[in-house]
Each structure stands twice: as C-alpha cells, then as structure tokens.
C-alpha cells in the first residue's frame, strides 16, 4: 500500500476505496464500488487507514473515501450513478 493519496495504488487500480475494518459505511461503499467496477470492467482496490498512517492523517474523518484516477471522488457515501458515469466510456 502507498501513502501517496494521488497515486492510483500499487496494483494500478483506477479506483481506490480508503476505509477501515469494522466501518459499516466502508463496507457499504465497497459493495457499491465492486458492483460498478464489475459493470464497467474497472480495477479497484481497498486500502485501510489502519495500515497506513499517511492515509489516516489525510482521511480519518471522511472515510470511506473513494479515489478515481488518484483524485477524491466521494466520501462518506458513494453516489453509484455518478461513479458509473465517471467510469463508463464516453
């Protein structure tokens, strides 16, 4: 895992879900992101602030945070329609 919030992650995933274990909003966000990414054939990864002090410093009050192409897309709740539009080919 990387602590650089602008990177797309070590896996090259286009979407990152930044959350933590035991967070119900994070679990909800992961379900939405997984569904939309499967529909749009987009790679995603899940990162925990518990394992990365840099991410914790940046995002602990806003988790879950969704990054798309290294930029913050949503936090707290994921807008499924907007995410689908962002990831769908034009």
One Martini backbone bead per residue (centre of mass of N, CA, C, O) as a GRO file, in nm:
protein
   90
    1UNK     BB    1   0.101   0.033   0.015
    2UNK     BB    2   0.022   0.374  -0.014
    3UNK     BB    3   0.057   0.728   0.098
    4UNK     BB    4  -0.024   0.836  -0.183
    5UNK     BB    5  -0.320   0.993  -0.274
    6UNK     BB    6  -0.246   1.029  -0.598
    7UNK     BB    7  -0.231   0.751  -0.637
    8UNK     BB    8  -0.343   0.427  -0.776
    9UNK     BB    9  -0.160   0.231  -0.663
   10UNK     BB   10   0.010  -0.072  -0.673
   11UNK     BB   11  -0.201  -0.214  -0.889
   12UNK     BB   12  -0.335   0.012  -1.089
   13UNK     BB   13  -0.585   0.114  -0.986
   14UNK     BB   14  -0.846   0.340  -1.049
   15UNK     BB   15  -0.982   0.248  -0.775
   16UNK     BB   16  -1.025   0.369  -0.433
   17UNK     BB   17  -1.081   0.237  -0.106
   18UNK     BB   18  -1.096   0.424   0.193
   19UNK     BB   19  -1.067   0.264   0.514
   20UNK     BB   20  -1.204   0.033   0.767
   21UNK     BB   21  -1.238  -0.179   1.000
   22UNK     BB   22  -1.583  -0.185   1.100
   23UNK     BB   23  -1.708  -0.005   0.873
   24UNK     BB   24  -2.018   0.034   0.740
   25UNK     BB   25  -1.966   0.243   0.515
   26UNK     BB   26  -1.733   0.090   0.386
   27UNK     BB   27  -1.889  -0.164   0.312
   28UNK     BB   28  -2.094  -0.021   0.132
   29UNK     BB   29  -1.889   0.100  -0.068
   30UNK     BB   30  -1.766  -0.165  -0.169
   31UNK     BB   31  -2.022  -0.271  -0.303
   32UNK     BB   32  -2.061  -0.044  -0.506
   33UNK     BB   33  -1.783  -0.049  -0.640
   34UNK     BB   34  -1.786  -0.344  -0.729
   35UNK     BB   35  -2.032  -0.323  -0.913
   36UNK     BB   36  -1.935  -0.094  -1.102
   37UNK     BB   37  -1.662  -0.223  -1.183
   38UNK     BB   38  -1.785  -0.473  -1.313
   39UNK     BB   39  -1.957  -0.322  -1.528
   40UNK     BB   40  -1.679  -0.144  -1.631
   41UNK     BB   41  -1.407  -0.289  -1.611
   42UNK     BB   42  -1.275  -0.199  -1.320
   43UNK     BB   43  -1.025  -0.140  -1.117
   44UNK     BB   44  -0.985  -0.219  -0.761
   45UNK     BB   45  -0.915  -0.098  -0.422
   46UNK     BB   46  -0.842  -0.167  -0.077
   47UNK     BB   47  -0.784   0.061   0.194
   48UNK     BB   48  -0.627   0.110   0.513
   49UNK     BB   49  -0.579   0.329   0.778
   50UNK     BB   50  -0.456   0.116   0.976
   51UNK     BB   51  -0.191   0.069   0.763
   52UNK     BB   52  -0.181   0.405   0.706
   53UNK     BB   53  -0.081   0.701   0.830
   54UNK     BB   54  -0.119   0.888   0.583
   55UNK     BB   55  -0.419   0.824   0.535
   56UNK     BB   56  -0.516   0.890   0.819
   57UNK     BB   57  -0.440   1.191   0.819
   58UNK     BB   58  -0.626   1.265   0.568
   59UNK     BB   59  -0.916   1.060   0.620
   60UNK     BB   60  -1.048   0.981   0.905
   61UNK     BB   61  -1.314   1.183   0.880
   62UNK     BB   62  -1.414   1.052   0.568
   63UNK     BB   63  -1.484   0.774   0.586
   64UNK     BB   64  -1.520   0.683   0.304
   65UNK     BB   65  -1.285   0.698   0.034
   66UNK     BB   66  -1.298   0.792  -0.312
   67UNK     BB   67  -1.080   0.712  -0.575
   68UNK     BB   68  -1.018   0.863  -0.902
   69UNK     BB   69  -0.735   0.890  -1.051
   70UNK     BB   70  -0.627   1.012  -0.752
   71UNK     BB   71  -0.907   1.144  -0.686
   72UNK     BB   72  -1.149   1.274  -0.519
   73UNK     BB   73  -1.495   1.169  -0.538
   74UNK     BB   74  -1.579   1.047  -0.248
   75UNK     BB   75  -1.759   1.059   0.073
   76UNK     BB   76  -1.917   0.832   0.300
   77UNK     BB   77  -2.080   0.831   0.017
   78UNK     BB   78  -2.181   0.666  -0.276
   79UNK     BB   79  -2.243   0.762  -0.605
   80UNK     BB   80  -2.339   0.541  -0.830
   81UNK     BB   81  -2.415   0.701  -1.086
   82UNK     BB   82  -2.160   0.881  -1.097
   83UNK     BB   83  -1.956   0.651  -1.110
   84UNK     BB   84  -2.059   0.520  -1.366
   85UNK     BB   85  -2.014   0.773  -1.543
   86UNK     BB   86  -1.705   0.796  -1.494
   87UNK     BB   87  -1.639   0.482  -1.596
   88UNK     BB   88  -1.773   0.523  -1.851
   89UNK     BB   89  -1.772   0.534  -2.166
   90UNK     BB   90  -1.817   0.800  -2.402
   0.00000   0.00000   0.00000
